[in-house]
Amino acid sequence: MTHALFTDQEGKSEGELYPISSKEKVFDEAWLQKLLISSPSLLSIKEIGANLDNLIPLGREVSVTAGSIDNLYITPEGLICLVETKLWRNPEAHRTVLAQIIDYAKDLANMSFDEFQKSVEKSQLNGERPSFWERVSKYVKVVDQIDFQSKVQESLSAGRFLLLIVGDKIYPEVAMLFETIQSAPNLEFKLGLIEIQTFKTSKEKIWPLLVIPKLVGKTHEVIRSVVKIIYEEKRPEVEADTIEVQDQANAKIDEKTFKSSIPKEFADLFIPILEGWISDKFIIYWGFTGFSVWFFWKGKNRSIIDVYPTYISLMTEDMMKKRGFPLEPYHEYRKAIDNIPIARRLFSESRRYVYYKDIPLQDFKILIEATDKMARDFKKLEQMG
């Protein structure tokens, strides 16, 4: 543990700070979680990405299918941040924390904004349960709810999250589990590893403590199974096949760029369908790398179709039920694509995204035609009110 002291301008000692060993049981994970919720600036995320800053606490113990996220945050730009805390004295939990936080991210990626909002509002924030918008507006003076909801939905649909593992000491073995990271190829997340150093200001008293966070590891990039984790201070460096991906955090894709990004043979089949959606005034939200098709149903805008330059989403019956959509158009869609091998396999694995490289053109044609028919059926129902 680093030693530290206070000095005057002449370099004379004015007092010493006493490092707390990670083996000492001065505080537990619940205390650390509360600290990070009340002081989100301790999470040094700007070192992970220049556009990452100003975390807004959403809640503690936020429930998803795989369990409860320790701390959940969001940025004013709609990027979702998950935090899992682990202490040195809990080695078994520490070794599994990476798989745990990725499972939570997978659950979030299958949520609609409405489901995400409800999950947040069930969690506590400083002992209370304010509404989602009350939690956000406390940190953002003016909130355009429609625009903000669209940004959050884009983050959910793309699996674009910031995952942080925070502890009093980070095991280097955490970074060795890059196979775990590669198990989530449909997510576009960044991972940060943060150590919290603590110092007593007096030998005799434990409190107050000086708390100093330090980013000790981060992913260079994680997009479609591209992994590179770098540790500072001569720690291990873990690397898989790595490519550079342009940072698109501050720019949304447009129709022209999207069309030019799809592999030509797939573009020839899909672009006429996209142009039909545009000319028929479908609600299309353009995100950072792809777009979503939305329908106004039961008083709310709800997204069901996500399309990206290299993959497209499948629809599940559970999604339809949660969004309150009638099931007949979905059942026709499902019947049409059930003979596509890659679709059957992904449904059996509870996965949603079909990569163009994994599907034959003829099967892709069947899939997008079934998707288009379902979308048009929903459009008719939307117009009927």
DOSEMAR-81148 format. One record per residue (C-alpha): residue number from 0; chain; x, y, z. Coordinates in steps of 0.02 Angstrom, whole numbers, always signed. Each point is the difference from the previous one (the first is absolute). Example, Ala and Ser with C-alpha at 12.3 -4.5 7.8 and 13.67 -1.06 7.14 Angstrom:
% residues 2
[site 0, A, [+615, -225, +390]],
[site 1, A, [+69, +172, -33]],
//
This chain:
% residues 385
[site 0, A, [+0, +0, +0]],
[site 1, A, [+64, +174, -44]],
[site 2, A, [+59, +111, +143]],
[site 3, A, [-48, +183, -2]],
[site 4, A, [+21, +157, +104]],
[site 5, A, [-48, +184, +7]],
[site 6, A, [+140, +128, -27]],
[site 7, A, [+18, +188, +0]],
[site 8, A, [+80, +102, -139]],
[site 9, A, [+171, -26, +78]],
[site 10, A, [-19, -189, -11]],
[site 11, A, [-20, -24, +188]],
[site 12, A, [-120, -134, +58]],
[site 13, A, [-166, +64, +67]],
[site 14, A, [-77, -169, +34]],
[site 15, A, [-1, -179, -61]],
[site 16, A, [-132, -107, -82]],
[site 17, A, [-11, -181, +57]],
[site 18, A, [-42, -127, -136]],
[site 19, A, [-133, -129, +38]],
[site 20, A, [+47, -176, -53]],
[site 21, A, [-125, -90, -111]],
[site 22, A, [+2, -139, +132]],
[site 23, A, [-72, +115, +132]],
[site 24, A, [-188, -8, +22]],
[site 25, A, [-29, +186, +18]],
[site 26, A, [-147, +5, -121]],
[site 27, A, [-105, -120, -101]],
[site 28, A, [-67, -1, -178]],
[site 29, A, [-165, +81, +52]],
[site 30, A, [+97, +150, +69]],
[site 31, A, [+99, +13, -161]],
[site 32, A, [-159, -7, -104]],
[site 33, A, [-79, +140, +102]],
[site 34, A, [+157, +105, -17]],
[site 35, A, [+3, -19, -189]],
[site 36, A, [-186, +43, -14]],
[site 37, A, [+18, +157, +106]],
[site 38, A, [+165, +51, -83]],
[site 39, A, [-5, -61, -182]],
[site 40, A, [+148, +113, -43]],
[site 41, A, [+111, -130, +86]],
[site 42, A, [-24, -109, -153]],
[site 43, A, [+140, +63, -113]],
[site 44, A, [-87, -44, -162]],
[site 45, A, [+66, +146, -103]],
[site 46, A, [+164, -96, -13]],
[site 47, A, [-96, -138, -90]],
[site 48, A, [-77, +116, -130]],
[site 49, A, [+6, +187, -28]],
[site 50, A, [-190, +6, -19]],
[site 51, A, [-30, -91, +164]],
[site 52, A, [-36, +114, +146]],
[site 53, A, [-133, +63, +120]],
[site 54, A, [-74, -165, +56]],
[site 55, A, [-179, +12, +63]],
[site 56, A, [-41, -127, +138]],
[site 57, A, [-157, -99, -43]],
[site 58, A, [-5, -124, +143]],
[site 59, A, [+74, -141, +103]],
[site 60, A, [-42, -185, -15]],
[site 61, A, [-91, +24, -166]],
[site 62, A, [-84, -165, -46]],
[site 63, A, [+27, -89, -165]],
[site 64, A, [-30, -182, -46]],
[site 65, A, [+175, -57, +51]],
[site 66, A, [-2, +88, +169]],
[site 67, A, [+23, +176, +68]],
[site 68, A, [+120, +131, -67]],
[site 69, A, [+94, +76, +148]],
[site 70, A, [-4, +179, -65]],
[site 71, A, [-78, +68, -159]],
[site 72, A, [+37, +168, -81]],
[site 73, A, [-36, +93, -161]],
[site 74, A, [+84, +146, -88]],
[site 75, A, [-92, +154, -67]],
[site 76, A, [+27, -77, -173]],
[site 77, A, [-95, -159, +47]],
[site 78, A, [+149, -117, +22]],
[site 79, A, [-35, -129, +135]],
[site 80, A, [+134, -44, +128]],
[site 81, A, [-2, -157, +108]],
[site 82, A, [+110, -13, +154]],
[site 83, A, [+42, -158, +97]],
[site 84, A, [+98, +17, +162]],
[site 85, A, [+114, -137, +67]],
[site 86, A, [+122, +2, +146]],
[site 87, A, [+167, -90, +10]],
[site 88, A, [-61, -113, +141]],
[site 89, A, [-135, -73, -114]],
[site 90, A, [+114, -90, -127]],
[site 91, A, [-129, -124, -67]],
[site 92, A, [-125, +137, -38]],
[site 93, A, [+140, +104, -75]],
[site 94, A, [+46, -137, -124]],
[site 95, A, [-179, -12, -63]],
[site 96, A, [-43, +185, -3]],
[site 97, A, [+41, +25, -184]],
[site 98, A, [-119, -138, -56]],
[site 99, A, [-129, +71, +121]],
[site 100, A, [+4, +178, -65]],
[site 101, A, [-6, -60, -182]],
[site 102, A, [-153, -105, +40]],
[site 103, A, [-82, +157, +70]],
[site 104, A, [+46, +95, -158]],
[site 105, A, [-77, -138, -108]],
[site 106, A, [-163, +17, +99]],
[site 107, A, [-2, +189, -25]],
[site 108, A, [+29, -21, -186]],
[site 109, A, [-162, -99, -12]],
[site 110, A, [-102, +135, +88]],
[site 111, A, [-108, +135, -75]],
[site 112, A, [+10, +174, +73]],
[site 113, A, [-164, -29, +93]],
[site 114, A, [+69, -158, +81]],
[site 115, A, [+162, +89, +44]],
[site 116, A, [-96, +145, +78]],
[site 117, A, [-107, -116, +106]],
[site 118, A, [+151, -97, +61]],
[site 119, A, [+87, +161, +51]],
[site 120, A, [-153, +67, +91]],
[site 121, A, [-12, -159, +105]],
[site 122, A, [+175, +31, +67]],
[site 123, A, [+47, +116, +142]],
[site 124, A, [+98, +160, -16]],
[site 125, A, [+59, +73, +165]],
[site 126, A, [-137, -92, +93]],
[site 127, A, [-141, +59, -115]],
[site 128, A, [-83, -57, -161]],
[site 129, A, [-19, +155, -110]],
[site 130, A, [-61, -13, -179]],
[site 131, A, [+125, -29, -140]],
[site 132, A, [-17, +179, -61]],
[site 133, A, [+20, +71, +176]],
[site 134, A, [+165, -94, +14]],
[site 135, A, [+62, +71, -165]],
[site 136, A, [-64, +179, +20]],
[site 137, A, [+92, +17, +167]],
[site 138, A, [+161, +6, -102]],
[site 139, A, [-62, +67, -168]],
[site 140, A, [-95, +165, +12]],
[site 141, A, [-98, -15, -162]],
[site 142, A, [-45, -174, -63]],
[site 143, A, [-79, -30, -170]],
[site 144, A, [-83, -163, +49]],
[site 145, A, [-34, -59, -178]],
[site 146, A, [+179, +30, -57]],
[site 147, A, [+74, -73, +159]],
[site 148, A, [-110, -154, -12]],
[site 149, A, [+58, -26, -179]],
[site 150, A, [+183, +10, +53]],
[site 151, A, [-27, -125, +141]],
[site 152, A, [-93, -118, -116]],
[site 153, A, [+145, +10, -122]],
[site 154, A, [+122, -47, +139]],
[site 155, A, [-110, -145, +53]],
[site 156, A, [-29, -65, -177]],
[site 157, A, [+185, +7, -45]],
[site 158, A, [+61, -64, +169]],
[site 159, A, [+105, +159, +9]],
[site 160, A, [+46, +3, +184]],
[site 161, A, [+141, +49, +115]],
[site 162, A, [+41, -143, +120]],
[site 163, A, [+103, +41, +155]],
[site 164, A, [+73, -121, +126]],
[site 165, A, [+49, +95, +157]],
[site 166, A, [+93, -66, +151]],
[site 167, A, [+133, +34, +130]],
[site 168, A, [+114, -111, -104]],
[site 169, A, [-26, -69, -175]],
[site 170, A, [+61, -175, -38]],
[site 171, A, [+101, -6, -162]],
[site 172, A, [-91, -164, -37]],
[site 173, A, [-157, +100, -37]],
[site 174, A, [+79, +59, -163]],
[site 175, A, [+48, -176, -48]],
[site 176, A, [-182, -47, -26]],
[site 177, A, [-12, +74, -174]],
[site 178, A, [-94, -156, -56]],
[site 179, A, [-140, +63, +112]],
[site 180, A, [+2, +167, -91]],
[site 181, A, [-6, -88, -168]],
[site 182, A, [-158, -91, +56]],
[site 183, A, [-97, +161, -31]],
[site 184, A, [+34, +42, -183]],
[site 185, A, [-164, +95, -19]],
[site 186, A, [+49, +127, +134]],
[site 187, A, [+103, +156, -32]],
[site 188, A, [+70, +39, +172]],
[site 189, A, [+151, +74, +83]],
[site 190, A, [+73, -77, +158]],
[site 191, A, [+94, +91, +138]],
[site 192, A, [+88, -70, +154]],
[site 193, A, [+14, +124, +145]],
[site 194, A, [+93, -21, +163]],
[site 195, A, [-52, +102, +151]],
[site 196, A, [+144, +46, +116]],
[site 197, A, [-45, +56, +176]],
[site 198, A, [+102, +92, +131]],
[site 199, A, [-31, +40, +183]],
[site 200, A, [+41, +179, +50]],
[site 201, A, [+44, -56, +176]],
[site 202, A, [+84, -153, +74]],
[site 203, A, [-126, -8, +141]],
[site 204, A, [-162, +29, -97]],
[site 205, A, [-70, -91, -150]],
[site 206, A, [-114, +139, -58]],
[site 207, A, [+4, +110, -98]],
[site 208, A, [+84, -87, -146]],
[site 209, A, [+86, +73, -152]],
[site 210, A, [-60, -94, -154]],
[site 211, A, [+101, +1, -162]],
[site 212, A, [-64, -93, -155]],
[site 213, A, [+119, -61, -135]],
[site 214, A, [-38, -75, -170]],
[site 215, A, [+114, -151, -12]],
[site 216, A, [-68, -83, -156]],
[site 217, A, [-116, +29, -146]],
[site 218, A, [-51, -73, -166]],
[site 219, A, [+79, +82, -149]],
[site 220, A, [-158, -45, -95]],
[site 221, A, [-135, -131, +12]],
[site 222, A, [-108, -13, -156]],
[site 223, A, [-53, -166, -76]],
[site 224, A, [+125, -104, +101]],
[site 225, A, [+145, +121, -22]],
[site 226, A, [+94, +2, +166]],
[site 227, A, [+153, +85, +71]],
[site 228, A, [+19, +32, +185]],
[site 229, A, [+150, +103, +56]],
[site 230, A, [+60, +8, +180]],
[site 231, A, [+107, +141, +65]],
[site 232, A, [+149, -13, +117]],
[site 233, A, [+78, -153, -83]],
[site 234, A, [-155, -104, +24]],
[site 235, A, [-46, -137, -125]],
[site 236, A, [-52, +50, -174]],
[site 237, A, [-136, -106, -78]],
[site 238, A, [-32, +6, -185]],
[site 239, A, [-109, -88, -128]],
[site 240, A, [-15, +39, -185]],
[site 241, A, [-11, +189, +7]],
[site 242, A, [-51, +130, -127]],
[site 243, A, [-25, +186, +15]],
[site 244, A, [-180, +58, -6]],
[site 245, A, [-43, +181, -31]],
[site 246, A, [-79, +86, +149]],
[site 247, A, [-178, +42, -52]],
[site 248, A, [-57, +62, +170]],
[site 249, A, [-35, +176, -60]],
[site 250, A, [-75, -34, -171]],
[site 251, A, [-156, -92, -56]],
[site 252, A, [-3, -99, -159]],
[site 253, A, [-109, +63, -143]],
[site 254, A, [-95, -91, -136]],
[site 255, A, [+135, +24, -133]],
[site 256, A, [+141, -61, +112]],
[site 257, A, [-103, -147, +60]],
[site 258, A, [-39, -57, -177]],
[site 259, A, [+183, +8, -49]],
[site 260, A, [+51, -99, +155]],
[site 261, A, [-100, -158, -35]],
[site 262, A, [+89, -137, -101]],
[site 263, A, [-58, +23, -179]],
[site 264, A, [-87, -168, -24]],
[site 265, A, [-103, +29, +158]],
[site 266, A, [-28, +183, -42]],
[site 267, A, [-79, -48, -167]],
[site 268, A, [-131, -99, +96]],
[site 269, A, [-28, +114, +149]],
[site 270, A, [+11, +179, -67]],
[site 271, A, [-164, -11, -100]],
[site 272, A, [-88, -52, +162]],
[site 273, A, [+80, +144, +97]],
[site 274, A, [-50, +124, -135]],
[site 275, A, [-177, -68, +8]],
[site 276, A, [-5, +30, +188]],
[site 277, A, [+63, +177, -24]],
[site 278, A, [-123, +43, -139]],
[site 279, A, [-145, -75, +100]],
[site 280, A, [+46, +110, +149]],
[site 281, A, [+51, -135, +123]],
[site 282, A, [+74, +71, +161]],
[site 283, A, [+187, -26, -23]],
[site 284, A, [+125, +52, +132]],
[site 285, A, [+178, +18, -65]],
[site 286, A, [+129, -44, +132]],
[site 287, A, [+189, +3, +3]],
[site 288, A, [+26, -156, -105]],
[site 289, A, [-171, -59, -57]],
[site 290, A, [-185, +36, +15]],
[site 291, A, [-157, -61, +88]],
[site 292, A, [-178, -10, -64]],
[site 293, A, [-129, +63, +125]],
[site 294, A, [-189, -11, +11]],
[site 295, A, [-118, +108, +102]],
[site 296, A, [-99, -128, +97]],
[site 297, A, [-113, +20, +153]],
[site 298, A, [+55, +180, +25]],
[site 299, A, [+187, -31, -12]],
[site 300, A, [+135, -14, -132]],
[site 301, A, [+70, -176, +3]],
[site 302, A, [+145, -69, -101]],
[site 303, A, [+3, -177, -69]],
[site 304, A, [+124, -5, -145]],
[site 305, A, [+186, +42, +12]],
[site 306, A, [+110, +2, -154]],
[site 307, A, [+188, +29, -10]],
[site 308, A, [+126, -4, -143]],
[site 309, A, [+54, -178, +44]],
[site 310, A, [-148, -77, +93]],
[site 311, A, [-188, +7, +27]],
[site 312, A, [-107, -42, +151]],
[site 313, A, [-120, -144, +18]],
[site 314, A, [-167, +27, +87]],
[site 315, A, [-53, -111, +145]],
[site 316, A, [-174, -38, +64]],
[site 317, A, [+51, +60, +172]],
[site 318, A, [+45, +170, -73]],
[site 319, A, [-168, +11, -86]],
[site 320, A, [-93, -40, +161]],
[site 321, A, [+100, +124, +103]],
[site 322, A, [-35, +139, -125]],
[site 323, A, [-184, -45, -6]],
[site 324, A, [-2, -36, -187]],
[site 325, A, [-129, -122, -71]],
[site 326, A, [+80, -169, -33]],
[site 327, A, [-80, -49, -166]],
[site 328, A, [+124, +99, -111]],
[site 329, A, [+143, -68, +104]],
[site 330, A, [-58, -180, -18]],
[site 331, A, [-4, +20, -189]],
[site 332, A, [+176, +73, +6]],
[site 333, A, [+63, -142, +109]],
[site 334, A, [-79, -132, -112]],
[site 335, A, [+86, +77, -151]],
[site 336, A, [+175, -3, +76]],
[site 337, A, [-7, -160, +102]],
[site 338, A, [+82, -99, -140]],
[site 339, A, [+154, +113, +1]],
[site 340, A, [+136, -97, +94]],
[site 341, A, [+89, +151, +74]],
[site 342, A, [-166, +72, +63]],
[site 343, A, [-47, -164, +85]],
[site 344, A, [+169, -10, +84]],
[site 345, A, [-3, +180, +62]],
[site 346, A, [-176, -20, +70]],
[site 347, A, [+56, -158, +93]],
[site 348, A, [+147, +97, +74]],
[site 349, A, [-110, +150, +48]],
[site 350, A, [+101, +111, -118]],
[site 351, A, [-74, +131, -115]],
[site 352, A, [+127, +58, -129]],
[site 353, A, [+33, -81, -169]],
[site 354, A, [+166, +48, -78]],
[site 355, A, [-2, +10, -188]],
[site 356, A, [+160, -103, -10]],
[site 357, A, [-91, -144, +85]],
[site 358, A, [-154, -9, -112]],
[site 359, A, [-16, -54, -183]],
[site 360, A, [-74, +130, -116]],
[site 361, A, [-155, -103, -35]],
[site 362, A, [-36, -17, +186]],
[site 363, A, [+34, +186, +24]],
[site 364, A, [-128, +37, -136]],
[site 365, A, [-130, -105, +93]],
[site 366, A, [+42, +86, +165]],
[site 367, A, [-13, +179, -62]],
[site 368, A, [-159, -34, -99]],
[site 369, A, [-79, -75, +157]],
[site 370, A, [+61, +150, +101]],
[site 371, A, [-72, +120, -128]],
[site 372, A, [-169, -88, +0]],
[site 373, A, [-10, +2, +189]],
[site 374, A, [+48, +185, +3]],
[site 375, A, [-136, +42, -126]],
[site 376, A, [-128, -101, +97]],
[site 377, A, [+43, +100, +156]],
[site 378, A, [-9, +161, -102]],
[site 379, A, [-179, -43, -51]],
[site 380, A, [-47, -35, +181]],
[site 381, A, [+81, +163, +53]],
[site 382, A, [-102, +97, -128]],
[site 383, A, [-159, -85, +59]],
[site 384, A, [+37, +61, +176]],
//
